[in-house]
Amino acid sequence: MDKLKLRFDTLNAQMKEFHELKFASDADELEKNKEIKSNIAQLLIDAKSHGDYKIFEDGVNLLFDNTVREQDFDILGDLLRQLLDMGVIDRQLLGDQLRQAQLSRLN
């Protein structure tokens, strides 16, 4: 199995598990949430640099699909600014994802 695919599968499983965990404090929950999503952002960087657009797209979707609460939006905003500044994502992709996310929340 490709290393990027394995990393994606691991992060996907970690995100699912995260939503089922009980944390001792809000700070612990925030830290774990940031850790997983930062790892997803690193996966996006690596996938783009290796030309693996399937993993890149899946990683972008994983980030957006797991953004539902205020804390999630704060984390996403920080990560997106970094990814935009690095040229990993562009404004068109960001706009497309935001429109898609908004539409899916209306259903």
N, CA and C atoms as a LAMMPS dump frame, in Angstrom:
ITEM: TIMESTEP
0
ITEM: NUMBER OF ATOMS
321
ITEM: BOX BOUNDS ff ff ff
-5.0000000000000000e+02 5.0000000000000000e+02
-5.0000000000000000e+02 5.0000000000000000e+02
-5.0000000000000000e+02 5.0000000000000000e+02
ITEM: ATOMS id mol type element x y z
1 1 1 N 0.847 -1.178 0
2 1 2 C 0 0 0
3 1 3 C 0.895 1.244 0
4 2 1 N 0.509 2.213 -0.758
5 2 2 C 1.218 3.483 -0.848
6 2 3 C 1.286 4.157 0.522
7 3 1 N 2.418 4.773 0.832
8 3 2 C 2.609 5.42 2.14
9 3 3 C 1.615 6.554 2.378
10 4 1 N 1.344 7.34 1.344
11 4 2 C 0.384 8.436 1.5
12 4 3 C -1.018 7.898 1.754
13 5 1 N -1.385 6.84 1.076
14 5 2 C -2.706 6.225 1.281
15 5 3 C -2.806 5.665 2.695
16 6 1 N -1.747 5.038 3.156
17 6 2 C -1.728 4.503 4.514
18 6 3 C -1.866 5.629 5.536
19 7 1 N -1.148 6.734 5.318
20 7 2 C -1.27 7.883 6.221
21 7 3 C -2.68 8.442 6.207
22 8 1 N -3.28 8.554 5.006
23 8 2 C -4.654 9.045 4.922
24 8 3 C -5.594 8.126 5.704
25 9 1 N -5.481 6.836 5.49
26 9 2 C -6.353 5.885 6.183
27 9 3 C -6.187 5.984 7.698
28 10 1 N -4.962 6.155 8.144
29 10 2 C -4.692 6.291 9.579
30 10 3 C -5.322 7.568 10.121
31 11 1 N -5.158 8.672 9.41
32 11 2 C -5.741 9.943 9.858
33 11 3 C -7.261 9.907 9.822
34 12 1 N -7.816 9.269 8.823
35 12 2 C -9.267 9.118 8.735
36 12 3 C -9.78 8.341 9.952
37 13 1 N -9.103 7.273 10.297
38 13 2 C -9.49 6.473 11.467
39 13 3 C -9.318 7.284 12.753
40 14 1 N -8.24 8.062 12.846
41 14 2 C -8.032 8.894 14.032
42 14 3 C -9.127 9.94 14.181
43 15 1 N -9.562 10.512 13.076
44 15 2 C -10.626 11.515 13.125
45 15 3 C -11.932 10.878 13.598
46 16 1 N -12.24 9.686 13.091
47 16 2 C -13.456 8.986 13.528
48 16 3 C -13.378 8.662 15.012
49 17 1 N -12.236 8.171 15.449
50 17 2 C -12.049 7.825 16.859
51 17 3 C -12.13 9.069 17.742
52 18 1 N -11.597 10.178 17.268
53 18 2 C -11.615 11.429 18.018
54 18 3 C -13.035 11.809 18.432
55 19 1 N -13.972 11.639 17.512
56 19 2 C -15.361 12.033 17.777
57 19 3 C -16.044 11.132 18.805
58 20 1 N -15.457 9.985 19.069
59 20 2 C -16.032 9.055 20.042
60 20 3 C -15.367 9.154 21.413
61 21 1 N -14.243 9.847 21.493
62 21 2 C -13.491 9.925 22.748
63 21 3 C -14.109 10.908 23.73
64 22 1 N -13.882 10.649 24.99
65 22 2 C -14.226 11.576 26.064
66 22 3 C -12.914 12.142 26.58
67 23 1 N -12.836 13.447 26.725
68 23 2 C -11.615 14.098 27.148
69 23 3 C -11.756 14.635 28.563
70 24 1 N -10.629 14.682 29.265
71 24 2 C -10.616 15.17 30.643
72 24 3 C -10.921 16.664 30.695
73 25 1 N -10.568 17.383 29.624
74 25 2 C -10.812 18.825 29.609
75 25 3 C -11.006 19.302 28.173
76 26 1 N -11.553 20.507 28.041
77 26 2 C -11.701 21.114 26.717
78 26 3 C -10.34 21.354 26.079
79 27 1 N -9.356 21.693 26.911
80 27 2 C -8 21.933 26.401
81 27 3 C -7.409 20.66 25.802
82 28 1 N -7.638 19.526 26.447
83 28 2 C -7.15 18.247 25.918
84 28 3 C -7.818 17.928 24.581
85 29 1 N -9.113 18.182 24.507
86 29 2 C -9.849 17.934 23.266
87 29 3 C -9.324 18.825 22.138
88 30 1 N -9.132 20.106 22.436
89 30 2 C -8.628 21.048 21.442
90 30 3 C -7.239 20.632 20.955
91 31 1 N -6.385 20.245 21.868
92 31 2 C -5.027 19.832 21.512
93 31 3 C -5.043 18.629 20.569
94 32 1 N -5.86 17.632 20.88
95 32 2 C -5.942 16.428 20.034
96 32 3 C -6.527 16.774 18.668
97 33 1 N -7.548 17.622 18.645
98 33 2 C -8.177 18.052 17.404
99 33 3 C -7.147 18.762 16.517
100 34 1 N -6.385 19.679 17.096
101 34 2 C -5.344 20.396 16.347
102 34 3 C -4.277 19.435 15.835
103 35 1 N -3.897 18.485 16.675
104 35 2 C -2.854 17.533 16.294
105 35 3 C -3.258 16.739 15.059
106 36 1 N -4.453 16.187 15.078
107 36 2 C -4.901 15.371 13.944
108 36 3 C -5.033 16.226 12.69
109 37 1 N -5.643 17.394 12.829
110 37 2 C -5.86 18.243 11.649
111 37 3 C -4.556 18.823 11.12
112 38 1 N -3.594 19.08 11.982
113 38 2 C -2.274 19.516 11.525
114 38 3 C -1.595 18.396 10.741
115 39 1 N -1.786 17.17 11.176
116 39 2 C -1.243 16.02 10.441
117 39 3 C -1.924 15.863 9.088
118 40 1 N -3.218 16.173 9.017
119 40 2 C -3.917 16.14 7.729
120 40 3 C -3.347 17.222 6.81
121 41 1 N -3.091 18.408 7.366
122 41 2 C -2.501 19.491 6.564
123 41 3 C -1.129 19.077 6.036
124 42 1 N -0.338 18.415 6.857
125 42 2 C 0.975 17.939 6.404
126 42 3 C 0.813 16.892 5.298
127 43 1 N -0.205 16.055 5.42
128 43 2 C -0.491 15.083 4.368
129 43 3 C -0.81 15.8 3.054
130 44 1 N -1.571 16.886 3.124
131 44 2 C -1.891 17.655 1.92
132 44 3 C -0.615 18.184 1.267
133 45 1 N 0.282 18.708 2.087
134 45 2 C 1.554 19.223 1.578
135 45 3 C 2.323 18.109 0.875
136 46 1 N 2.424 16.971 1.53
137 46 2 C 3.175 15.847 0.969
138 46 3 C 2.505 15.277 -0.282
139 47 1 N 1.179 15.158 -0.247
140 47 2 C 0.465 14.622 -1.408
141 47 3 C 0.648 15.53 -2.613
142 48 1 N 0.551 16.832 -2.39
143 48 2 C 0.728 17.762 -3.509
144 48 3 C 2.142 17.687 -4.056
145 49 1 N 3.132 17.612 -3.165
146 49 2 C 4.526 17.574 -3.632
147 49 3 C 4.839 16.275 -4.373
148 50 1 N 4.091 15.208 -4.095
149 50 2 C 4.289 13.933 -4.793
150 50 3 C 3.33 13.75 -5.975
151 51 1 N 2.483 14.764 -6.211
152 51 2 C 1.554 14.687 -7.335
153 51 3 C 0.435 13.687 -7.145
154 52 1 N 0.122 13.361 -5.894
155 52 2 C -0.963 12.409 -5.612
156 52 3 C -2.239 13.205 -5.346
157 53 1 N -2.939 13.523 -6.431
158 53 2 C -4.096 14.403 -6.327
159 53 3 C -5.311 13.707 -5.728
160 54 1 N -5.374 12.393 -5.804
161 54 2 C -6.474 11.647 -5.163
162 54 3 C -6.359 11.782 -3.644
163 55 1 N -5.182 11.542 -3.102
164 55 2 C -4.981 11.679 -1.658
165 55 3 C -5.149 13.136 -1.25
166 56 1 N -4.665 14.059 -2.077
167 56 2 C -4.827 15.484 -1.784
168 56 3 C -6.31 15.835 -1.66
169 57 1 N -7.098 15.431 -2.647
170 57 2 C -8.534 15.721 -2.632
171 57 3 C -9.217 15.049 -1.443
172 58 1 N -8.863 13.807 -1.175
173 58 2 C -9.45 13.101 -0.034
174 58 3 C -9.083 13.793 1.28
175 59 1 N -7.852 14.288 1.372
176 59 2 C -7.421 14.985 2.576
177 59 3 C -8.155 16.301 2.775
178 60 1 N -8.348 17.046 1.7
179 60 2 C -9.115 18.296 1.779
180 60 3 C -10.536 17.991 2.258
181 61 1 N -11.133 16.965 1.679
182 61 2 C -12.493 16.589 2.084
183 61 3 C -12.532 16.154 3.546
184 62 1 N -11.524 15.44 3.992
185 62 2 C -11.465 15.002 5.386
186 62 3 C -11.431 16.202 6.324
187 63 1 N -10.653 17.213 5.984
188 63 2 C -10.61 18.427 6.807
189 63 3 C -11.97 19.106 6.863
190 64 1 N -12.568 19.327 5.704
191 64 2 C -13.84 20.044 5.661
192 64 3 C -14.979 19.224 6.261
193 65 1 N -14.982 17.928 6.039
194 65 2 C -16.048 17.08 6.575
195 65 3 C -16.029 17.021 8.096
196 66 1 N -14.882 17.314 8.685
197 66 2 C -14.749 17.268 10.141
198 66 3 C -14.662 18.665 10.746
199 67 1 N -15.305 19.604 10.08
200 67 2 C -15.383 20.98 10.557
201 67 3 C -16.851 21.311 10.776
202 68 1 N -17.267 21.237 12.04
203 68 2 C -18.681 21.472 12.343
204 68 3 C -18.89 22.431 13.508
205 69 1 N -17.947 22.469 14.434
206 69 2 C -18.115 23.317 15.613
207 69 3 C -17.193 24.533 15.509
208 70 1 N -17.425 25.497 16.375
209 70 2 C -16.629 26.724 16.352
210 70 3 C -15.136 26.423 16.451
211 71 1 N -14.764 25.534 17.353
212 71 2 C -13.364 25.157 17.529
213 71 3 C -12.792 24.599 16.222
214 72 1 N -13.601 23.814 15.5
215 72 2 C -13.156 23.243 14.225
216 72 3 C -12.89 24.334 13.191
217 73 1 N -13.778 25.34 13.146
218 73 2 C -13.609 26.42 12.187
219 73 3 C -12.364 27.247 12.493
220 74 1 N -12.072 27.45 13.777
221 74 2 C -10.856 28.174 14.162
222 74 3 C -9.611 27.42 13.695
223 75 1 N -9.589 26.12 13.932
224 75 2 C -8.457 25.297 13.508
225 75 3 C -8.333 25.308 11.99
226 76 1 N -9.461 25.115 11.306
227 76 2 C -9.454 25.094 9.847
228 76 3 C -8.938 26.417 9.29
229 77 1 N -9.405 27.527 9.858
230 77 2 C -8.952 28.838 9.39
231 77 3 C -7.45 29.002 9.498
232 78 1 N -6.887 28.6 10.637
233 78 2 C -5.435 28.694 10.823
234 78 3 C -4.693 27.838 9.799
235 79 1 N -5.166 26.61 9.615
236 79 2 C -4.496 25.699 8.672
237 79 3 C -4.627 26.195 7.237
238 80 1 N -5.793 26.695 6.871
239 80 2 C -5.996 27.161 5.496
240 80 3 C -5.117 28.372 5.186
241 81 1 N -4.962 29.273 6.144
242 81 2 C -4.077 30.423 5.923
243 81 3 C -2.652 29.939 5.631
244 82 1 N -2.195 28.978 6.394
245 82 2 C -0.845 28.445 6.181
246 82 3 C -0.735 27.769 4.809
247 83 1 N -1.74 26.961 4.474
248 83 2 C -1.712 26.247 3.199
249 83 3 C -1.817 27.204 2.015
250 84 1 N -2.603 28.262 2.149
251 84 2 C -2.689 29.284 1.105
252 84 3 C -1.353 29.995 0.945
253 85 1 N -0.764 30.396 2.065
254 85 2 C 0.526 31.092 2.032
255 85 3 C 1.615 30.242 1.393
256 86 1 N 1.556 28.944 1.604
257 86 2 C 2.55 28.02 1.056
258 86 3 C 2.262 27.646 -0.396
259 87 1 N 1.084 28.009 -0.899
260 87 2 C 0.701 27.656 -2.257
261 87 3 C 0.229 26.221 -2.408
262 88 1 N -0.087 25.585 -1.296
263 88 2 C -0.558 24.198 -1.338
264 88 3 C -1.994 24.155 -1.858
265 89 1 N -2.782 25.111 -1.439
266 89 2 C -4.138 25.256 -1.982
267 89 3 C -4.252 26.654 -2.565
268 90 1 N -5.213 26.829 -3.447
269 90 2 C -5.429 28.151 -4.018
270 90 3 C -6.836 28.628 -3.681
271 91 1 N -7.09 29.858 -3.967
272 91 2 C -8.384 30.458 -3.599
273 91 3 C -9.556 29.789 -4.307
274 92 1 N -9.357 29.336 -5.535
275 92 2 C -10.446 28.676 -6.257
276 92 3 C -10.834 27.378 -5.554
277 93 1 N -9.849 26.559 -5.201
278 93 2 C -10.134 25.315 -4.489
279 93 3 C -10.818 25.612 -3.165
280 94 1 N -10.317 26.613 -2.46
281 94 2 C -10.915 27.001 -1.19
282 94 3 C -12.366 27.421 -1.383
283 95 1 N -12.628 28.256 -2.382
284 95 2 C -13.993 28.696 -2.66
285 95 3 C -14.901 27.534 -3.01
286 96 1 N -14.406 26.619 -3.836
287 96 2 C -15.193 25.442 -4.217
288 96 3 C -15.549 24.605 -2.99
289 97 1 N -14.566 24.411 -2.113
290 97 2 C -14.8 23.606 -0.907
291 97 3 C -15.791 24.29 0.022
292 98 1 N -15.673 25.591 0.168
293 98 2 C -16.589 26.319 1.05
294 98 3 C -18.02 26.255 0.518
295 99 1 N -18.183 26.418 -0.791
296 99 2 C -19.53 26.316 -1.374
297 99 3 C -20.095 24.916 -1.182
298 100 1 N -19.276 23.908 -1.414
299 100 2 C -19.719 22.52 -1.267
300 100 3 C -20.082 22.236 0.191
301 101 1 N -19.298 22.73 1.11
302 101 2 C -19.568 22.515 2.533
303 101 3 C -20.861 23.201 2.941
304 102 1 N -21.082 24.409 2.447
305 102 2 C -22.311 25.124 2.783
306 102 3 C -23.539 24.398 2.239
307 103 1 N -23.443 23.92 1.002
308 103 2 C -24.569 23.203 0.404
309 103 3 C -24.874 21.907 1.143
310 104 1 N -23.843 21.19 1.551
311 104 2 C -24.077 19.922 2.237
312 104 3 C -24.71 20.147 3.602
313 105 1 N -24.46 21.279 4.229
314 105 2 C -25.052 21.554 5.536
315 105 3 C -26.525 21.963 5.419
316 106 1 N -26.944 22.371 4.196
317 106 2 C -28.336 22.739 3.987
318 106 3 C -29.238 21.523 3.836
319 107 1 N -28.661 20.406 3.471
320 107 2 C -29.45 19.173 3.264
321 107 3 C -29.817 18.525 4.569
